[in-house]
């Protein structure tokens, strides 16, 4: 059973009394912690590169029984790790889908947080997973911010992956990647834990092969950049996202990364015209759990 846990979308937080929000958050998070063996997703950033008062740039946090993965780290997502109370100090893997600034712009900030902001010590390693060229990006950040930018007090591993690559995350979990049509290096991700699967498009144009890669997933987080298709632009429209989810046969679709003004009810109805599964319009702070 796939169960949605909405903890604190920012627009709701603006109108709810702080004490009520704290009680609601504690009750729901306590309930989530009782679930074992499921996969938990928190949206850290549901927006784009366009400044927004309610949506950070792209970022997500996935919790497995034996791994904790951050997917992308766009603007605002490092502070969101604390705001949405995810166990970022125990992060085991960081996945970078591609090198556009709204997906990787806080990479240096994240490591400064690891270096100066942790309240507890750690000895377990952290693995950064990304496309070819990740080392070049990190070297550039060292040149900009200093040679110690990625110096942390625990082992750090860099893992370059290519389409078709597989990374073991834990005893019963693994990460798979596929090429997307967006940039030369851009990748989509599939995280499997037992019989559960959570997928993320990153930035992508529609592709039948991508639908096959996402086949049968419990949850697909998909970019939904435009209302209508745009020729020559490597992003998806509403109808293309619905077609991708339908062809893949995913159980639940969460849409994010919209460049247009989102009317949630209208967008949901548009997607449901072509996709018969459950539709969720993503927002910062949304928590979803597969059970």
C-alpha positions as a Markdown table, in Angstrom:
| # | Residue | x | y | z |
|---|---|---|---|---|
| 1 | Unk | 0.0 | 0.0 | 0.0 |
| 2 | Unk | 1.3 | 3.4 | -0.9 |
| 3 | Unk | 0.5 | 5.9 | 1.7 |
| 4 | Unk | 1.1 | 9.7 | 1.4 |
| 5 | Unk | 2.3 | 11.7 | 4.5 |
| 6 | Unk | 1.9 | 15.4 | 4.0 |
| 7 | Unk | 3.8 | 17.1 | 6.8 |
| 8 | Unk | 4.2 | 20.8 | 6.0 |
| 9 | Unk | 3.8 | 22.2 | 2.5 |
| 10 | Unk | 5.0 | 25.7 | 2.9 |
| 11 | Unk | 1.7 | 27.3 | 1.9 |
| 12 | Unk | -0.1 | 25.5 | 4.7 |
| 13 | Unk | 2.7 | 26.5 | 7.2 |
| 14 | Unk | 2.1 | 30.1 | 6.4 |
| 15 | Unk | -1.5 | 30.0 | 7.7 |
| 16 | Unk | -1.3 | 27.5 | 10.5 |
| 17 | Unk | -0.4 | 28.4 | 14.1 |
| 18 | Unk | 3.2 | 27.3 | 14.9 |
| 19 | Unk | 2.1 | 25.2 | 17.9 |
| 20 | Unk | -0.5 | 23.4 | 15.8 |
| 21 | Unk | 2.1 | 22.7 | 13.1 |
| 22 | Unk | 4.5 | 21.4 | 15.6 |
| 23 | Unk | 1.9 | 19.0 | 17.0 |
| 24 | Unk | 0.9 | 17.8 | 13.6 |
| 25 | Unk | 4.5 | 17.4 | 12.5 |
| 26 | Unk | 5.4 | 15.4 | 15.6 |
| 27 | Unk | 2.4 | 13.2 | 15.3 |
| 28 | Unk | 2.9 | 12.3 | 11.6 |
| 29 | Unk | 6.7 | 11.9 | 11.9 |
| 30 | Unk | 6.2 | 9.6 | 14.9 |
| 31 | Unk | 3.8 | 7.5 | 12.8 |
| 32 | Unk | 6.3 | 7.4 | 10.0 |
| 33 | Unk | 9.0 | 6.2 | 12.3 |
| 34 | Unk | 6.9 | 3.2 | 13.2 |
| 35 | Unk | 7.0 | 1.9 | 9.6 |
| 36 | Unk | 9.8 | -0.5 | 8.9 |
| 37 | Unk | 11.1 | -1.7 | 5.5 |
| 38 | Unk | 9.4 | 1.1 | 3.5 |
| 39 | Unk | 10.9 | 3.9 | 1.5 |
| 40 | Unk | 10.4 | 7.5 | 2.6 |
| 41 | Unk | 10.7 | 10.5 | 0.3 |
| 42 | Unk | 10.9 | 14.1 | 1.4 |
| 43 | Unk | 10.7 | 16.9 | -1.2 |
| 44 | Unk | 13.4 | 19.5 | -0.3 |
| 45 | Unk | 12.8 | 21.6 | -3.4 |
| 46 | Unk | 10.0 | 21.3 | -5.9 |
| 47 | Unk | 10.8 | 24.4 | -8.0 |
| 48 | Unk | 13.1 | 25.5 | -10.8 |
| 49 | Unk | 15.8 | 28.1 | -11.2 |
| 50 | Unk | 13.2 | 30.8 | -11.1 |
| 51 | Unk | 13.1 | 32.5 | -7.6 |
| 52 | Unk | 10.1 | 31.5 | -5.6 |
| 53 | Unk | 8.9 | 32.3 | -2.1 |
| 54 | Unk | 7.5 | 28.8 | -1.6 |
| 55 | Unk | 9.6 | 26.4 | -3.8 |
| 56 | Unk | 13.3 | 25.8 | -3.6 |
| 57 | Unk | 15.3 | 24.5 | -6.5 |
| 58 | Unk | 15.4 | 20.8 | -7.1 |
| 59 | Unk | 16.2 | 18.5 | -4.1 |
| 60 | Unk | 14.9 | 15.3 | -2.6 |
| 61 | Unk | 15.8 | 13.0 | 0.4 |
| 62 | Unk | 15.1 | 9.3 | 0.3 |
| 63 | Unk | 15.3 | 7.1 | 3.4 |
| 64 | Unk | 15.7 | 3.4 | 3.2 |
| 65 | Unk | 16.3 | 1.0 | 6.1 |
| 66 | Unk | 20.0 | 0.8 | 5.3 |
| 67 | Unk | 20.7 | 4.0 | 3.3 |
| 68 | Unk | 19.8 | 7.7 | 3.1 |
| 69 | Unk | 20.2 | 9.4 | -0.3 |
| 70 | Unk | 19.9 | 13.0 | -1.2 |
| 71 | Unk | 19.0 | 13.5 | -4.9 |
| 72 | Unk | 20.2 | 16.8 | -6.3 |
| 73 | Unk | 21.0 | 19.9 | -4.2 |
| 74 | Unk | 19.6 | 23.0 | -5.8 |
| 75 | Unk | 19.3 | 26.4 | -4.2 |
| 76 | Unk | 17.6 | 26.3 | -0.8 |
| 77 | Unk | 17.8 | 22.6 | -0.3 |
| 78 | Unk | 20.6 | 22.6 | 2.3 |
| 79 | Unk | 18.6 | 24.6 | 4.8 |
| 80 | Unk | 15.6 | 22.5 | 3.9 |
| 81 | Unk | 17.4 | 19.4 | 5.2 |
| 82 | Unk | 17.0 | 20.9 | 8.7 |
| 83 | Unk | 13.6 | 22.6 | 8.1 |
| 84 | Unk | 12.0 | 19.3 | 7.2 |
| 85 | Unk | 13.9 | 17.3 | 9.8 |
| 86 | Unk | 15.5 | 14.7 | 7.7 |
| 87 | Unk | 18.6 | 12.8 | 9.0 |
| 88 | Unk | 21.0 | 14.6 | 6.8 |
| 89 | Unk | 24.0 | 14.0 | 9.2 |
| 90 | Unk | 23.6 | 10.3 | 8.5 |
| 91 | Unk | 23.4 | 10.7 | 4.7 |
| 92 | Unk | 25.0 | 7.8 | 3.0 |
| 93 | Unk | 24.8 | 8.8 | -0.7 |
| 94 | Unk | 24.4 | 12.0 | -2.7 |
| 95 | Unk | 23.2 | 11.7 | -6.3 |
| 96 | Unk | 23.6 | 14.5 | -8.8 |
| 97 | Unk | 21.5 | 14.2 | -11.9 |
| 98 | Unk | 23.3 | 16.8 | -14.0 |
| 99 | Unk | 25.3 | 19.9 | -13.5 |
| 100 | Unk | 22.8 | 22.7 | -14.1 |
| 101 | Unk | 22.9 | 25.1 | -11.2 |
| 102 | Unk | 19.3 | 24.5 | -10.0 |
| 103 | Unk | 20.2 | 20.9 | -9.4 |
| 104 | Unk | 23.8 | 21.1 | -8.1 |
| 105 | Unk | 24.2 | 24.7 | -7.0 |
| 106 | Unk | 24.5 | 24.0 | -3.3 |
| 107 | Unk | 27.1 | 21.2 | -3.6 |
| 108 | Unk | 29.8 | 23.3 | -1.9 |
| 109 | Unk | 27.4 | 24.6 | 0.8 |
| 110 | Unk | 26.4 | 21.0 | 1.7 |
| 111 | Unk | 29.9 | 20.1 | 2.3 |
| 112 | Unk | 30.6 | 23.1 | 4.4 |
| 113 | Unk | 27.6 | 22.0 | 6.5 |
| 114 | Unk | 29.1 | 18.6 | 6.9 |
| 115 | Unk | 32.4 | 20.2 | 7.9 |
| 116 | Unk | 31.1 | 22.9 | 10.3 |
| 117 | Unk | 27.4 | 22.2 | 11.1 |
| 118 | Unk | 27.2 | 18.6 | 12.3 |
| 119 | Unk | 26.1 | 18.1 | 15.9 |
| 120 | Unk | 27.3 | 14.5 | 16.0 |
| 121 | Unk | 30.4 | 12.8 | 14.8 |
| 122 | Unk | 30.4 | 10.2 | 12.1 |
| 123 | Unk | 32.8 | 7.6 | 10.8 |
| 124 | Unk | 30.6 | 6.1 | 8.0 |
| 125 | Unk | 31.6 | 7.1 | 4.5 |
| 126 | Unk | 29.6 | 9.3 | 2.1 |
| 127 | Unk | 29.5 | 8.4 | -1.6 |
| 128 | Unk | 28.8 | 11.1 | -4.2 |
| 129 | Unk | 27.2 | 9.5 | -7.3 |
| 130 | Unk | 27.0 | 11.5 | -10.5 |
| 131 | Unk | 27.7 | 11.5 | -14.3 |
| 132 | Unk | 31.0 | 11.7 | -15.9 |
| 133 | Unk | 32.4 | 15.2 | -15.3 |
| 134 | Unk | 31.5 | 15.2 | -11.6 |
| 135 | Unk | 35.2 | 15.5 | -10.6 |
| 136 | Unk | 35.6 | 18.4 | -12.9 |
| 137 | Unk | 32.7 | 20.2 | -11.2 |
| 138 | Unk | 34.2 | 19.6 | -7.8 |
| 139 | Unk | 37.6 | 20.8 | -8.9 |
| 140 | Unk | 36.0 | 24.0 | -10.1 |
| 141 | Unk | 34.3 | 24.5 | -6.8 |
| 142 | Unk | 37.7 | 24.0 | -5.0 |
| 143 | Unk | 39.2 | 26.7 | -7.3 |
| 144 | Unk | 36.4 | 29.0 | -6.4 |
| 145 | Unk | 36.0 | 28.4 | -2.7 |
| 146 | Unk | 39.3 | 26.9 | -1.6 |
| 147 | Unk | 41.1 | 23.5 | -1.7 |
| 148 | Unk | 39.4 | 22.4 | 1.5 |
| 149 | Unk | 35.8 | 22.7 | 0.2 |
| 150 | Unk | 35.3 | 19.0 | 0.2 |
| 151 | Unk | 37.4 | 18.1 | 3.2 |
| 152 | Unk | 35.3 | 16.3 | 5.8 |
| 153 | Unk | 36.0 | 14.3 | 8.9 |
| 154 | Unk | 34.8 | 11.0 | 7.4 |
| 155 | Unk | 35.6 | 9.0 | 4.3 |
| 156 | Unk | 34.4 | 10.5 | 1.0 |
| 157 | Unk | 34.0 | 8.4 | -2.1 |
| 158 | Unk | 33.3 | 9.7 | -5.7 |
| 159 | Unk | 31.4 | 7.3 | -8.0 |
| 160 | Unk | 31.0 | 8.3 | -11.6 |
| 161 | Unk | 28.2 | 6.3 | -13.3 |
| 162 | Unk | 27.1 | 5.9 | -16.9 |
| 163 | Unk | 23.7 | 4.9 | -18.3 |
| 164 | Unk | 22.9 | 1.3 | -17.2 |
| 165 | Unk | 25.1 | 1.6 | -14.2 |
| 166 | Unk | 24.1 | 0.0 | -10.8 |
| 167 | Unk | 25.2 | 1.0 | -7.4 |
| 168 | Unk | 24.6 | -1.1 | -4.3 |
| 169 | Unk | 23.2 | 1.0 | -1.5 |
| 170 | Unk | 22.8 | -1.5 | 1.2 |
| 171 | Unk | 22.0 | -5.2 | 1.8 |
| 172 | Unk | 18.7 | -5.1 | -0.1 |
| 173 | Unk | 18.8 | -1.9 | -1.9 |
| 174 | Unk | 20.4 | -0.5 | -5.1 |
| 175 | Unk | 20.4 | 2.5 | -7.3 |
| 176 | Unk | 20.2 | 2.4 | -11.1 |
| 177 | Unk | 20.6 | 5.2 | -13.7 |
| 178 | Unk | 19.5 | 5.8 | -17.2 |
| 179 | Unk | 20.2 | 8.5 | -19.8 |
| 180 | Unk | 17.8 | 11.4 | -20.2 |
| 181 | Unk | 17.5 | 13.7 | -23.2 |
| 182 | Unk | 18.4 | 17.0 | -21.5 |
| 183 | Unk | 22.2 | 17.6 | -21.3 |
| 184 | Unk | 25.2 | 15.5 | -22.4 |
| 185 | Unk | 25.5 | 14.1 | -19.0 |
| 186 | Unk | 22.0 | 14.1 | -17.5 |
| 187 | Unk | 20.7 | 11.0 | -15.8 |
| 188 | Unk | 17.5 | 9.6 | -14.3 |
| 189 | Unk | 17.5 | 7.4 | -11.2 |
| 190 | Unk | 15.6 | 4.4 | -9.9 |
| 191 | Unk | 16.1 | 3.3 | -6.3 |
| 192 | Unk | 15.0 | -0.2 | -5.4 |
| 193 | Unk | 14.4 | -1.5 | -1.9 |
| 194 | Unk | 13.1 | -5.1 | -1.8 |
| 195 | Unk | 9.9 | -5.0 | -3.9 |
| 196 | Unk | 9.6 | -1.2 | -3.7 |
| 197 | Unk | 10.9 | 1.3 | -6.3 |
| 198 | Unk | 11.1 | 5.1 | -6.3 |
| 199 | Unk | 12.1 | 6.9 | -9.5 |
| 200 | Unk | 13.1 | 10.5 | -10.4 |
| 201 | Unk | 13.4 | 11.9 | -13.9 |
| 202 | Unk | 15.8 | 14.7 | -13.1 |
| 203 | Unk | 15.4 | 17.0 | -16.1 |
| 204 | Unk | 14.3 | 15.1 | -19.1 |
| 205 | Unk | 12.5 | 15.2 | -22.4 |
| 206 | Unk | 9.9 | 12.5 | -23.1 |
| 207 | Unk | 11.5 | 9.1 | -24.1 |
| 208 | Unk | 9.9 | 5.7 | -24.5 |
| 209 | Unk | 13.1 | 4.1 | -23.1 |
| 210 | Unk | 12.8 | 6.2 | -20.0 |
| 211 | Unk | 9.3 | 4.9 | -19.5 |
| 212 | Unk | 10.6 | 1.4 | -19.6 |
| 213 | Unk | 13.3 | 2.2 | -17.1 |
| 214 | Unk | 10.6 | 3.5 | -14.7 |
| 215 | Unk | 8.3 | 0.5 | -15.3 |
| 216 | Unk | 6.2 | -0.7 | -12.4 |
| 217 | Unk | 7.6 | 1.8 | -9.8 |
| 218 | Unk | 5.6 | 2.6 | -6.7 |
| 219 | Unk | 6.4 | 6.3 | -7.1 |
| 220 | Unk | 7.7 | 8.5 | -9.9 |
| 221 | Unk | 8.9 | 12.0 | -9.3 |
| 222 | Unk | 8.8 | 13.8 | -12.6 |
| 223 | Unk | 9.6 | 17.2 | -13.9 |
| 224 | Unk | 6.6 | 18.9 | -15.5 |
| 225 | Unk | 8.2 | 22.1 | -17.0 |
| 226 | Unk | 5.5 | 23.3 | -19.4 |
| 227 | Unk | 1.8 | 23.3 | -20.0 |
| 228 | Unk | 2.2 | 22.5 | -23.7 |
| 229 | Unk | 5.0 | 20.7 | -25.6 |
| 230 | Unk | 7.8 | 23.0 | -26.8 |
| 231 | Unk | 9.7 | 21.9 | -29.9 |
| 232 | Unk | 13.4 | 21.7 | -29.4 |
| 233 | Unk | 13.3 | 22.2 | -25.6 |
| 234 | Unk | 14.6 | 19.2 | -23.6 |
| 235 | Unk | 11.9 | 19.2 | -20.9 |
| 236 | Unk | 8.4 | 17.7 | -20.6 |
| 237 | Unk | 4.9 | 19.1 | -20.8 |
| 238 | Unk | 1.9 | 18.1 | -18.8 |
| 239 | Unk | 0.6 | 15.6 | -21.5 |
| 240 | Unk | 4.1 | 14.1 | -21.9 |
| 241 | Unk | 4.5 | 13.5 | -18.2 |
| 242 | Unk | 1.1 | 11.8 | -18.1 |
| 243 | Unk | 2.1 | 9.7 | -21.1 |
| 244 | Unk | 5.4 | 8.7 | -19.4 |
| 245 | Unk | 3.6 | 7.7 | -16.2 |
| 246 | Unk | 1.0 | 5.7 | -18.1 |
| 247 | Unk | 3.5 | 3.9 | -20.3 |
| 248 | Unk | 5.6 | 3.1 | -17.3 |
| 249 | Unk | 2.6 | 1.8 | -15.3 |
| 250 | Unk | 3.7 | 3.6 | -12.1 |
| 251 | Unk | 1.4 | 3.6 | -9.1 |
| 252 | Unk | 1.8 | 7.2 | -8.1 |
| 253 | Unk | 3.0 | 10.3 | -9.9 |
| 254 | Unk | 4.4 | 13.3 | -8.2 |
| 255 | Unk | 5.0 | 16.3 | -10.4 |
| 256 | Unk | 7.5 | 19.1 | -9.7 |
| 257 | Unk | 9.7 | 21.6 | -11.5 |
| 258 | Unk | 7.0 | 23.6 | -13.2 |
| 259 | Unk | 7.9 | 26.8 | -15.0 |
| 260 | Unk | 4.3 | 27.9 | -15.1 |
| 261 | Unk | 2.1 | 29.2 | -12.3 |
| 262 | Unk | 0.6 | 26.1 | -10.7 |
| 263 | Unk | -3.1 | 25.8 | -10.1 |
| 264 | Unk | -3.1 | 22.4 | -8.2 |
| 265 | Unk | -6.6 | 21.3 | -9.0 |
| 266 | Unk | -6.4 | 22.2 | -12.7 |
| 267 | Unk | -3.0 | 20.6 | -13.1 |
| 268 | Unk | -4.2 | 17.4 | -11.4 |
| 269 | Unk | -7.2 | 17.2 | -13.6 |
| 270 | Unk | -5.1 | 17.7 | -16.7 |
| 271 | Unk | -2.8 | 14.9 | -15.7 |
| 272 | Unk | -5.7 | 12.6 | -14.8 |
| 273 | Unk | -7.1 | 12.9 | -18.3 |
| 274 | Unk | -4.3 | 10.7 | -19.6 |
| 275 | Unk | -3.0 | 8.9 | -16.5 |
| 276 | Unk | -5.2 | 6.7 | -14.3 |
| 277 | Unk | -3.0 | 6.3 | -11.3 |
| 278 | Unk | -2.8 | 8.7 | -8.3 |
| 279 | Unk | -1.5 | 12.2 | -8.9 |
| 280 | Unk | 0.2 | 14.4 | -6.4 |
| 281 | Unk | 1.3 | 18.0 | -7.1 |
| 282 | Unk | 4.6 | 18.2 | -5.3 |
| 283 | Unk | 5.5 | 20.9 | -2.9 |
| 284 | Unk | 8.4 | 21.6 | -0.5 |
| 285 | Unk | 8.1 | 19.6 | 2.7 |
| 286 | Unk | 5.9 | 16.9 | 1.2 |
| 287 | Unk | 6.7 | 13.5 | 2.7 |
| 288 | Unk | 5.6 | 10.2 | 1.0 |
| 289 | Unk | 6.1 | 6.7 | 2.3 |
| 290 | Unk | 5.8 | 3.4 | 0.4 |
| 291 | Unk | 4.4 | 0.5 | 2.5 |
